[in-house]
Amino acid sequence: MSLSTSSALAAPDISLTNVKGHLNQLQSIASRNGGNRAHGRPGYRASIDYLKAKLDAAGYTTSIQQFTASGATGYNLIADWPGGDPQNVVMAGAHLDSVSAGPGINDNGSGSAAILETALAVSREGLKPTQHLRFAWWGAEELGILGSRHYVNTLPSTERSKIDAYLNFDMVGSPNPGYFVYDDDRRLEAVFKDWFATKGVSTEIETEGDGRSDHASFQRVGIPVGGLFTGAGRTKTAAQAQKWGGTAGQAFDRCYHRSCDTTANINDTALDRNSDAIAHAIWTLGAPS
């Protein structure tokens, strides 16, 4: 495998308005379907259909992978951007399901919407990466990373070996945010840390989600992983509040896994910064010519 981190073209600014537009759609889907987008519930399949229509219209090759969990059918959505070296795949993923308690707009509409808008930017810019780009939205993460595990387990070893990087984005708009970067692979860590440093934003190593999100499915089989996170149920310290703003002594996301995880539960600055960081990583690791 050959993972390049050169960047011949700068990534475009990802529109916060567009990302929030996707979150509004996910909120509406949940509101029409019992208040959630959970595995096995109609709101989840409606979420898949919304994303797939956007990606199909943008020129992606999409596929829906089905699996069974807890007696219900689950779905993963995979979107491949045509072109790039099929032997060298850069992959970005986010789980699309919510818990049954609420609409799951930060967890994880935020990551899902951010990589969707990045994927749409790839199309708008007519990006011709040297690496092959693949985006994925996972089902049943909230039941134990089941969708991504199914994908990895059913992927032939020859296909696994083609994935140079898997980047995970699970909660990137927390209302009392931190700026956490996965440290599982130094090359991938540096892509994000260096970008945030140029923006004057300090980062910390992500530990709250270790083994608890979809990157673990890839890491388990030796695929390099990276990603971003803005915090869940842990409490922001005084030192972190001094560094990042926000409120010390409160959770990064007080609505984590609750009914109040709505479109009101998003920090715009965090969502905007992380969306731009995601695009930077895709443009950098895709090594456009």
C-alpha positions in Angstrom: 0.0 0.0 0.0 1.1 3.5 -0.7 -0.5 6.3 1.3 0.5 9.7 0.0 -0.1 12.8 2.0 0.9 15.3 -0.6 -1.7 17.8 -1.6 -1.5 19.4 -5.0 -4.9 21.1 -4.7 -6.4 22.8 -1.7 -9.8 21.5 -0.5 -12.8 23.8 -1.0 -14.5 25.4 2.0 -17.4 23.1 3.0 -20.6 25.0 3.3 -21.9 25.0 6.9 -25.3 25.9 5.5 -25.3 22.8 3.3 -24.2 20.5 6.1 -26.9 21.9 8.3 -29.4 21.5 5.5 -28.7 17.8 5.6 -29.2 17.8 9.4 -32.5 19.5 8.9 -33.6 16.7 6.5 -32.5 14.0 9.0 -34.4 15.8 11.7 -37.5 15.9 9.5 -37.1 12.2 8.7 -37.0 11.4 12.4 -40.0 13.6 13.2 -42.0 11.8 10.5 -41.0 8.4 11.8 -41.6 8.2 15.5 -38.8 10.6 16.6 -35.8 8.5 15.7 -33.7 7.0 13.0 -32.8 3.8 14.8 -31.8 0.4 13.3 -34.9 -1.5 12.2 -37.1 1.6 12.3 -38.5 3.4 9.2 -36.6 6.5 9.9 -33.3 4.7 9.3 -34.2 3.4 5.9 -35.6 6.9 5.0 -32.2 8.3 6.0 -30.4 5.9 3.7 -32.7 6.8 0.8 -32.1 10.5 1.3 -28.3 10.1 1.2 -28.4 7.7 -1.7 -30.5 10.0 -3.9 -28.0 12.8 -3.3 -25.0 10.7 -4.1 -26.6 9.1 -7.2 -27.4 12.5 -8.6 -23.8 13.6 -8.0 -22.3 10.7 -10.0 -21.4 8.2 -7.4 -21.6 4.5 -7.8 -23.7 3.5 -4.8 -24.7 0.2 -3.2 -26.8 -0.8 -0.2 -25.5 -3.7 1.8 -28.0 -5.6 3.9 -27.4 -7.5 7.1 -29.5 -8.8 10.0 -29.2 -7.6 13.5 -31.6 -8.0 16.5 -34.2 -9.6 14.2 -34.3 -6.6 11.8 -32.7 -5.8 8.5 -29.9 -3.3 8.6 -28.4 -1.3 5.8 -24.9 0.1 5.0 -24.7 2.6 2.2 -21.4 2.6 0.2 -20.6 5.3 -2.4 -17.6 5.0 -4.7 -16.3 8.0 -6.7 -15.4 6.8 -10.2 -11.7 6.8 -10.9 -8.5 6.7 -8.9 -6.3 3.7 -8.4 -8.5 0.8 -7.3 -5.5 -0.8 -5.5 -5.2 2.2 -3.2 -8.5 3.2 -1.5 -9.1 6.1 0.9 -12.3 5.6 2.8 -14.4 7.9 5.0 -17.3 6.6 7.1 -19.9 7.6 9.7 -22.7 5.7 11.3 -26.1 6.9 10.2 -28.3 5.3 12.8 -29.6 7.0 15.9 -30.5 5.5 19.2 -34.3 4.8 19.6 -34.6 7.6 22.2 -34.2 10.5 19.8 -33.3 11.8 16.3 -29.5 11.5 16.7 -28.6 14.8 15.1 -25.2 15.2 16.7 -24.8 11.4 17.2 -24.4 10.9 14.4 -26.2 13.1 11.9 -23.2 15.4 12.3 -20.6 13.0 11.0 -23.0 11.6 8.3 -23.9 15.1 7.0 -20.3 16.3 7.0 -19.0 13.5 4.9 -22.0 13.6 2.7 -21.3 17.3 1.9 -17.6 16.5 1.4 -18.6 13.7 -1.1 -20.8 16.2 -2.9 -18.0 18.7 -3.0 -15.8 16.1 -4.6 -18.4 15.9 -7.4 -18.9 19.7 -7.7 -15.1 20.2 -8.0 -14.7 17.4 -10.5 -11.9 16.0 -8.3 -9.7 13.5 -10.1 -7.8 11.8 -7.2 -5.0 9.4 -7.8 -6.3 7.2 -5.0 -9.8 5.7 -5.2 -12.3 7.5 -2.9 -15.0 5.6 -1.0 -17.6 6.9 1.4 -19.7 4.8 3.8 -22.6 5.2 6.1 -23.1 2.4 8.6 -26.1 0.9 10.2 -26.6 -0.5 13.7 -23.5 1.2 15.2 -25.5 1.9 18.3 -26.1 -1.8 18.8 -22.3 -2.6 18.8 -20.7 -1.4 15.5 -22.6 -4.1 13.7 -22.9 -2.6 10.3 -19.2 -1.8 9.8 -18.3 -5.1 11.3 -20.5 -6.9 8.7 -18.9 -4.9 5.9 -15.3 -5.7 7.0 -16.1 -9.3 7.8 -17.6 -9.9 4.3 -14.9 -8.0 2.5 -12.4 -10.5 0.9 -8.9 -10.1 2.2 -7.7 -9.0 -1.2 -10.2 -6.1 -1.0 -9.2 -5.2 2.6 -5.6 -4.9 1.6 -6.5 -2.2 -0.9 -7.8 0.1 1.8 -5.0 2.5 2.7 -6.9 4.5 5.2 -10.3 4.5 7.0 -11.3 7.8 8.5 -14.2 7.8 11.0 -16.4 10.7 11.9 -18.7 10.0 14.9 -20.0 13.2 16.5 -18.3 16.3 15.1 -20.7 19.0 16.2 -21.1 18.6 20.0 -22.7 21.6 21.6 -19.9 22.0 24.2 -17.2 20.8 21.9 -13.7 19.6 22.3 -11.4 19.0 19.3 -10.1 15.4 19.5 -8.0 13.6 16.9 -7.5 9.8 16.7 -3.9 8.8 17.3 -4.1 5.3 15.9 -2.0 6.0 12.9 0.6 8.8 13.0 0.3 9.7 9.3 -3.4 10.1 9.6 -3.2 11.9 12.9 -0.8 14.4 11.4 -3.1 15.3 8.6 -5.8 16.5 11.0 -3.5 17.9 13.8 -1.5 19.9 11.3 -4.6 21.4 9.7 -6.1 22.4 13.1 -2.8 23.9 14.0 -2.9 26.2 11.0 -6.3 27.4 12.2 -4.9 28.1 15.7 -7.0 25.3 17.2 -5.4 23.1 19.8 -6.3 19.4 19.7 -6.1 16.5 22.1 -5.9 12.8 21.6 -9.3 11.1 21.3 -9.8 8.4 24.0 -13.6 8.4 24.9 -14.5 6.5 21.7 -11.7 4.0 21.7 -13.1 0.7 20.4 -16.7 2.1 20.5 -17.2 3.4 17.0 -16.9 2.0 13.5 -13.1 2.5 13.1 -12.6 -0.4 15.5 -14.0 -2.8 12.8 -11.2 -1.7 10.4 -8.5 -1.4 13.0 -9.1 -5.0 14.1 -8.0 -6.3 10.7 -5.0 -4.1 10.4 -6.4 -1.2 8.3 -4.9 2.2 9.3 -7.6 4.4 10.9 -8.0 8.0 11.8 -10.7 10.4 12.6 -12.2 13.3 14.5 -14.5 13.7 17.5 -16.0 16.5 19.5 -17.0 14.7 22.7 -19.9 12.8 24.1 -20.9 12.1 27.7 -17.6 13.0 29.4 -17.2 16.3 31.3 -15.2 19.2 29.9 -12.5 20.2 32.3 -11.5 23.7 33.3 -8.4 23.4 31.3 -10.3 22.3 28.2 -12.8 25.2 28.6 -10.0 27.6 28.8 -8.5 26.2 25.6 -11.6 25.7 23.6 -14.3 27.9 25.2 -17.6 26.4 26.3 -18.6 25.4 29.8 -16.4 23.5 32.3 -18.1 20.9 34.4 -20.6 20.1 31.8 -20.6 17.2 29.3 -19.4 17.8 25.8 -22.9 16.7 24.7 -25.5 16.9 27.4 -28.0 15.4 25.0 -25.9 12.3 24.2 -28.3 9.4 23.5 -31.3 11.5 24.6 -34.4 12.9 22.9 -32.9 16.4 23.0 -30.3 15.4 20.4 -32.0 17.6 17.8 -30.9 20.3 15.4 -30.7 22.6 18.4 -27.9 20.3 19.8 -25.2 21.5 17.4 -22.3 23.9 17.8 -21.9 25.6 14.4 -18.3 26.5 14.8 -17.3 22.9 15.6 -19.4 21.5 12.8 -17.9 24.0 10.3 -14.3 23.4 11.4 -14.6 19.6 11.4 -16.4 19.6 8.0 -13.5 21.6 6.5 -11.0 19.3 8.2 -12.7 16.3 6.6 -12.5 17.8 3.2 -8.8 18.7 3.8 -8.1 15.0 4.6 -9.9 13.7 1.6 -8.1 16.1 -0.8 -4.7 15.5 0.9 -4.9 11.7 1.1 -6.6 11.4 -2.3 -3.4 13.1 -3.7 -5.1 14.8 -6.6 -3.0 15.3 -9.7 
